[in-house]
Amino acid sequence: MTDPDVVVYTQPHCAACSQVEHFLESRGVPFTLYDVSQDVAALNEIVSRGYMGTPVTRVGDRWVAGFRRKELESLLHDR
């Protein structure tokens, strides 16, 4: 099975963002990181989907707001 494309939208000094990053790293999941405080296109992407804070994680075509371990584990289960 192909690995899902994993993207994390983050910003500095965001504890939950760090939790998502560490969660993915500890499982060896490759991901792309976008800092919405520096990347206007990334900020516009999450805002256009109704998200007003970080972290926001996209796994394939599924979106997760905040650090929701169980939901992320479920989405990554079939990797």
N, C-alpha and C positions, 0 to 999 in steps of 0.2 A: 504494500500500500504506500502511496505517496504521502510524504509529510505535508501536513497542512501549512499554508503560509501563515506565520504568526507575526503580528505587528503589535507593538506596545506604544501607546501614546502616553507621554510622561511629562513631568516638569521638575525643576530642581526643588529640593527640600520637601518632597512628597513621600512620606513614609510608606503609604500603600503602594506607590509606584515601585519603590525599592523591594517590597515584599513580592510583587509580581515578577520582577527581574530575577530575584534570588530563587523563587519557585521554579521558573523556567530553566535557569542555569543549573540548578541542582538536579534537574531531570534530563539535562543534555539536550534541551529543546532549542534549536536555532531560532532566533527571532530578530526582527528589525525594530530598532528603537527610534522614535521620533520625539524630540523635545518641543512641545507646543509653545514654549516660551520663546523659542528661537526660529521655529518653522511655521510661518503663517499658513501655508497650504495644509499642513497637518492639523493645525488648530481649526481651520475652516472645515476640514473633513469631519472632525468629531462634532463640531457645533452644528453642522448641517444635518447630522443624524440625531440631534437633540441632546447630546451630552454636554454638560456644563462644567465638568471637573475631570480630573485624572486620578488614577489610571483608567484608560480604556484599552482593552485588549481585543484584537480581532484574530480569530482562529478560523482560517478559511473564510467562509461567508457569515460566520457567527460573531456577534459582538458581546463583550462582557464589560460592564462598568464596575470599577472598584476591584478589590482583591477578593475574589470569590473562589476559594480553593476548590471546593467540590465541583463547581461548574466548570472550572478550567480543567480539572482532572477528567471530568466526563468528556469534554471536547477533545482532549488529547489522548484519551483511552485507546482509540483505534489507530494510533500512530504506528 
